[in-house]
Amino acid sequence: MSGVYALKEMYQIIKAMDFQQVNLLKHVLHWKGHNTDGFDCSTTNLVIQNSLIHNQGSIDSDVLVSGVVISGNTIIENDQAMRVKTINTSTNSTVTNITYSNNTATGLRQFGILIDQSYPNTLKTPGNGVVISNITFGPPFSTLIMASGSGVDKVAVNCGVGSCIGPWDWSYLIVDGGGPGPINNFTGIVGFNQLPVHPGA
């Protein structure tokens, strides 16, 4: 699938469910879309590459999401750049081997990265029926630029107890602006620190 241009989207632009070895290249998602998921993925071996999402999926029960590569994309003026959300009542599901690389985002209004197991809420009581593991940022670097203003978090992670398994290597993530967001029930992020580093510390 290639060369898709979507205007005035409602909900999900592209939904990849129960397909294997899917490549999505060079998509443009228009800024007039509202309340949309740029890509709603429930599949294995998926590559999303060289796409533009301008102002733009959740994991349910008995679902495996694995081998997803998100690379070379541009996100403009969205609430967050990259999000993994799992439904708080879901059971027997897995999200694993998700790799981000060489993505760029600007004007992010709420979060740089949001990984949340409390959907349909945000950063509320998380479920623990979905196991999340091996969420990585690989080379080259992904650079996220937050919008100015208070209440903008670089990174927020909200895991159910025992349901996020590390390590997650985020060595190739750069976030400019914003403040440190909450990291709940997880200590496995390596290679990235959202707290400011002071000289001599």
Residue pairs with C-beta under 8 A, 6 or more apart in sequence:
1 14
1 22
1 23
1 24
1 25
2 24
2 25
2 26
2 27
3 26
4 14
4 27
4 28
5 27
5 28
5 30
6 13
6 27
6 28
6 29
6 30
6 33
7 30
7 32
7 33
8 30
8 32
8 33
9 29
9 30
9 33
9 34
9 36
9 56
10 33
10 34
10 35
10 36
11 35
11 36
11 37
12 36
12 37
12 40
12 57
13 27
13 29
13 33
13 36
13 37
13 38
13 39
13 56
14 24
14 27
14 38
14 39
14 40
15 40
15 41
15 42
15 57
16 22
16 24
16 39
16 40
16 41
16 42
16 43
16 46
17 42
17 43
18 42
18 43
19 43
19 46
20 43
20 44
20 45
21 45
22 43
22 45
22 46
22 47
23 46
23 47
23 49
24 39
24 46
24 47
24 48
24 49
24 51
25 47
25 49
25 50
25 51
26 49
26 50
26 51
27 51
27 52
27 53
28 51
28 52
28 54
29 36
29 38
29 51
29 52
29 53
29 54
29 56
30 54
31 54
31 55
31 76
31 77
32 55
33 54
33 55
33 56
34 55
36 56
37 56
37 57
38 51
38 53
38 56
38 75
39 48
39 51
39 57
40 57
40 58
41 48
41 57
41 65
41 68
42 57
42 59
42 60
42 63
42 65
43 65
43 68
44 64
44 65
44 66
44 67
44 68
45 66
45 67
45 68
46 67
46 68
46 69
47 68
47 69
47 71
48 68
48 69
48 70
48 71
48 73
49 69
49 70
49 71
49 72
49 73
50 71
50 72
50 73
51 72
51 73
51 74
52 73
52 74
52 76
53 73
53 74
53 75
53 76
53 78
54 75
54 76
54 77
54 78
55 76
55 77
55 78
56 75
56 78
57 85
58 85
58 86
58 87
58 119
58 120
59 65
59 84
59 85
59 86
59 87
59 90
59 93
59 95
59 130
60 87
60 90
60 93
61 87
61 89
61 90
61 91
61 92
61 93
61 129
62 91
62 92
62 93
63 90
63 93
63 94
64 93
64 94
65 93
65 94
65 95
65 96
65 98
66 94
66 95
66 96
66 97
67 97
68 97
68 98
68 99
69 99
69 101
70 82
70 98
70 99
70 100
70 101
70 103
71 99
71 100
71 101
71 102
71 103
72 101
72 102
72 103
73 103
73 104
74 103
74 104
74 105
75 81
75 82
75 103
75 104
75 105
75 106
75 108
76 105
76 106
76 107
77 106
77 107
77 108
77 109
77 147
78 105
78 107
78 108
78 109
79 108
79 109
79 110
79 111
80 108
80 110
80 111
80 112
80 113
80 114
81 103
81 105
81 108
81 111
81 112
81 113
81 142
81 144
82 100
82 103
82 105
82 112
82 113
82 114
83 111
83 113
83 114
83 115
83 116
84 95
84 98
84 114
84 115
84 116
84 132
84 135
85 114
85 115
85 116
85 117
85 119
86 93
86 95
86 116
86 117
86 119
86 127
86 130
86 132
87 119
87 120
87 127
87 130
88 117
88 118
88 119
88 120
88 121
88 124
88 125
88 126
88 127
89 127
89 129
90 127
90 129
90 130
91 129
91 130
92 129
93 129
93 130
93 131
94 130
94 131
94 132
94 133
95 130
95 131
95 132
95 133
95 135
96 131
96 132
96 133
96 134
97 133
97 134
98 134
98 135
98 136
99 136
99 137
99 138
100 136
100 137
100 138
100 142
100 173
101 137
101 138
101 139
101 140
101 142
101 172
102 139
102 140
102 141
102 142
103 142
103 143
103 144
104 142
104 143
104 144
105 112
105 142
105 143
105 144
105 145
106 145
107 145
107 147
108 144
108 145
108 146
108 147
108 152
108 178
109 147
109 152
110 151
110 152
110 153
111 152
111 153
111 154
111 155
111 156
111 181
112 144
112 146
112 153
112 154
112 155
112 175
112 178
113 144
113 154
113 155
113 156
113 157
113 173
113 175
114 122
114 153
114 155
114 156
114 157
115 132
115 135
115 156
115 157
115 158
115 159
115 164
116 122
116 123
116 126
116 156
116 157
116 158
117 126
117 127
117 128
117 130
117 132
117 158
117 159
117 160
117 163
117 164
118 124
118 125
118 126
118 127
118 158
123 156
123 158
123 182
123 184
124 158
126 158
126 159
126 160
126 163
126 184
126 185
127 160
127 163
128 159
128 160
128 161
128 162
128 163
129 160
129 163
130 160
130 163
131 163
131 164
131 165
132 159
132 163
132 164
132 165
133 164
133 165
133 166
133 168
134 165
134 168
135 168
136 168
136 169
136 170
137 169
137 170
137 171
137 172
137 173
137 191
137 192
138 169
138 172
139 172
140 172
141 172
141 173
141 174
142 172
142 173
142 174
143 174
143 175
143 176
144 154
144 173
144 174
144 175
144 176
145 176
145 177
146 152
146 154
146 175
146 176
146 177
146 178
147 177
148 177
150 179
152 177
152 178
152 179
153 178
153 179
153 180
153 181
153 182
154 175
154 177
154 178
154 179
154 180
154 181
154 194
155 175
155 180
155 181
155 183
155 189
155 192
155 194
156 181
156 182
156 183
157 164
157 181
157 182
157 183
157 184
157 186
157 189
158 182
158 184
158 185
159 184
159 185
159 186
160 185
161 185
162 185
163 185
164 185
164 186
164 188
165 188
166 186
166 187
166 188
166 189
166 190
167 188
167 189
167 190
168 188
168 189
168 190
169 190
169 191
170 189
170 190
170 191
170 192
171 190
171 191
171 192
172 191
173 191
173 192
175 194
180 194
180 195
181 194
183 189
